[in-house]
Amino acid sequence: MKVTDHIKKANGKTMFSFEIIPPQKGKNIQELYNNIDPLMEFNPPFIDVTTSREEFVYIEKEGLFDRKVTRMRPGTVGICAALKHKYDVDTIPHVLCGGFTKEETEYLLVDCQYLGIENVMALRGDAMKHQRYFEPTKGGHPYATDLVKQIRDLCDGKYLHETIESDCASDFCIGVAGYPEKHLEAPSLDFDLKKLKEKVDAGADYIVTQMFFDNSKFFEFVEKAKAAGINVPIIPGIKPIAVKKHLQLLPQVFKIDIPEELINSVESCKNNKEVRQVGIEWCIQQSKELKDAGVPLLHYYSMGKSDNIKAIASALF
């Protein structure tokens, strides 16, 4: 079922969903199942599965180093198929511009079609570690808007090199990212909203936001999005703080603000167990306020761990 249909079917009731990352190469998928199992009692309508872009590794060869391209966490579509089969739940693969050519994207979408996957998350992706700014892959898309257009074209039977009339054409529900505190590369929030409107106009069906810790930022973002003519569902993305270093890491990586009250609470903790509890309690209160405001769904970034997400969901659903 499409994300938008899940929202309509819920009839105003706030739902629970979460996002996972694929295990690193060589890891057993059972570890992933062990983290997902405790969350299934909350009846998520779907599970998001992230995609990793390529990375460079250096392999020593006869005293020299040979640079090779690799993916540390491959298998997104395979994991989506496995979860769909094991849990009878919709799965949403993340589809990236970075690290993929247009042809590779087309093949991935065809695989999704064969597997009965109806939803995809279209993202530009991050720059590689050695890049200061994002650089599009040769033969790939520079912007998420272009990726959305390719997905929407494929839904209409317009492939890269041919147009096909078919009775089994894809009809993907397309999600895109939104940034309540603006994208780190955007000069202003208004400019960022213009770019978000372009993604919606290109065919995006819903928006999932970057994490935030101040709900007022989300509410302001939603109002500004509506004023800009963005009328698709906006789903808040939420992440509980789990370790002290998140106070420095999250603002640095995602260019987000952390409220002083939360900073002080984390700083007063003696160990990461206490930090984890502070993160859970803050997230519960944050989620309750969002739920009371009637958001269609609360989407949690689990990062492969489920104990804190389960504690939060237990207090809400």
DANOR-V790281 format. One record per backbone hydrogen bond with DSSP energy under -1.0 kcal/mol. CO is the residue of the C=O (numbers start at 0). NH is the residue of the N-H. Records with the same first field share a line. If there is no record, write none. Layout:
CO = NH / NH
This chain:
1 = 5
2 = 6
3 = 7
4 = 8
5 = 9
9 = 12
14 = 297
16 = 299
17 = 47
18 = 301
19 = 49
23 = 26
27 = 30
28 = 32
29 = 33
30 = 34
31 = 35
32 = 36
35 = 38
36 = 39
38 = 41
39 = 42
44 = 89
46 = 91
47 = 19
48 = 93
54 = 69
56 = 67
58 = 65
60 = 63
63 = 60
65 = 58
67 = 56
69 = 54
71 = 24
74 = 78
75 = 79
76 = 80
77 = 81
78 = 82
79 = 83
80 = 84
81 = 85
82 = 86
83 = 87
89 = 46
91 = 48
92 = 120
94 = 122
96 = 99
100 = 104
101 = 105
102 = 106
103 = 107
104 = 108
105 = 109
106 = 110
107 = 111
108 = 112
109 = 113
110 = 114
111 = 116
112 = 115
117 = 172
119 = 174
120 = 94
122 = 96
123 = 97
127 = 130
136 = 139
138 = 101
142 = 146
143 = 147
144 = 148
145 = 149
146 = 150
147 = 151
148 = 152
149 = 153
150 = 154
151 = 155
152 = 157
153 = 156
156 = 158 / 163
161 = 158
172 = 119
173 = 204 / 205
174 = 121
175 = 207
177 = 209
178 = 181
182 = 185
187 = 191
188 = 192
189 = 193
190 = 194
191 = 195
192 = 196
193 = 197
194 = 198
195 = 199
196 = 200
197 = 201
198 = 203
199 = 202
205 = 175
206 = 234
207 = 177
213 = 216
214 = 218
215 = 219
216 = 220
217 = 221
218 = 222
219 = 223
220 = 224
221 = 225
222 = 226
223 = 227
224 = 229
225 = 228
232 = 206
234 = 208
235 = 298
237 = 300
242 = 245
243 = 246
244 = 248
245 = 249
247 = 251
248 = 252
249 = 253
250 = 254
258 = 262
259 = 263
260 = 264
261 = 265
262 = 266
263 = 267
265 = 268
270 = 274
271 = 275
272 = 276
273 = 277
274 = 278
275 = 279
276 = 280
277 = 281
278 = 282
279 = 283
280 = 284
281 = 285
282 = 286
283 = 287
284 = 288
285 = 289
286 = 290
287 = 291
288 = 292
289 = 294
290 = 293
295 = 14
297 = 16
298 = 237
299 = 18 / 301
301 = 304
305 = 309
306 = 310
307 = 311
308 = 312
309 = 313
312 = 315 / 316
